[in-house]
Amino acid sequence: MVPMQVLELAGNNFTGTLPPQWKSMVAMKDVSLASNNLSGSIPDGLLQSWTSLRSFKVEGNKLTGPLPTLPNR
C-alpha cells in the first residue's frame, strides 16, 4: 500500500482540532485544510514529522498560536 501523500479537505466546514495522531502520516507532501472551522493550535511536531511537506494551507480557519517553523530540507 502506498502511504498517503496528499490530503485535500478544504471547504468542508469541518470543526474541531488537528489530531496529533496525524504525525504518523510521515509521507505527507501537500495538505489543504483551508476554509473550514478548525480551531486550536497545530500540534507540536506535526509539521516536523512531515519531512517531505511542500504545501500546508490552513487559511480561513480559527487556528490559534504560531505557525511552527519547518526544519531546513
GIDA-V540312 format. One record per pair of residues at least 12 apart in sequence whose C-alpha atoms are under 10 Angstrom apart, sorted by the first residue. I is the first residue (numbers start at 1). GAP is how many residues later the second one is. Records with the same first field share a line. If there is no record, write none. Layout:
I = GAP + GAP
This chain:
2 = 25
3 = 22 + 23 + 24 + 25
4 = 21 + 22 + 23 + 24 + 25 + 26
5 = 20 + 21 + 22 + 23 + 24 + 25 + 26 + 45 + 47 + 48
6 = 21 + 22 + 23 + 24 + 25 + 26 + 47 + 49
7 = 21 + 22 + 23 + 24 + 25 + 26 + 49
8 = 22 + 23 + 24 + 25 + 26 + 49
9 = 22 + 23 + 24 + 25 + 26 + 27
10 = 21 + 22 + 23 + 24 + 25 + 26 + 47 + 48 + 49 + 50
11 = 21 + 22 + 23 + 24 + 25 + 26 + 49 + 50
12 = 21 + 22 + 23 + 24 + 25
13 = 20 + 21 + 22 + 23 + 24 + 25 + 48
14 = 19 + 20 + 21 + 22 + 23 + 24 + 25 + 47
15 = 21 + 22 + 23 + 24 + 46 + 47
16 = 20 + 21 + 22 + 23 + 24 + 46 + 47
17 = 20 + 21 + 22 + 23 + 24 + 25 + 26 + 45 + 46
18 = 15 + 20 + 21 + 22 + 23 + 24 + 25 + 28 + 45
19 = 23 + 24 + 27
20 = 22 + 23 + 24 + 25 + 26
21 = 22 + 25
22 = 21 + 24 + 25 + 27 + 28
23 = 20 + 21 + 22 + 23 + 24 + 25 + 26 + 27
24 = 22 + 25 + 26
25 = 21 + 24 + 25
26 = 20 + 21 + 22 + 23 + 24 + 25 + 26 + 27
27 = 22 + 23 + 24 + 25 + 26
28 = 19 + 21 + 22 + 23 + 24 + 25 + 26 + 27 + 28
29 = 21 + 22 + 23 + 24 + 25 + 26 + 27
30 = 20 + 22 + 23 + 24 + 25 + 26 + 27
31 = 22 + 23 + 24 + 25 + 26 + 27
32 = 23 + 24 + 25 + 26 + 27
33 = 23 + 24 + 25 + 26 + 27 + 28
34 = 22 + 23 + 24 + 25 + 26 + 27
35 = 22 + 23 + 24 + 25 + 26 + 27
36 = 22 + 23 + 24 + 25 + 26
37 = 23 + 24 + 25 + 26
38 = 20 + 21 + 22 + 23 + 24 + 25 + 26
39 = 22 + 23 + 24 + 25
40 = 21 + 22 + 23 + 24 + 25
41 = 21 + 22 + 23 + 24 + 25 + 26 + 27
42 = 21 + 22 + 23 + 24 + 25 + 26
43 = 25
44 = 24
45 = 23 + 24 + 25
46 = 22 + 24
47 = 20 + 21 + 22 + 23 + 24
48 = 20 + 21 + 22 + 23
49 = 21 + 22
50 = 20
51 = 19 + 20 + 21 + 22
52 = 21
53 = 17 + 20
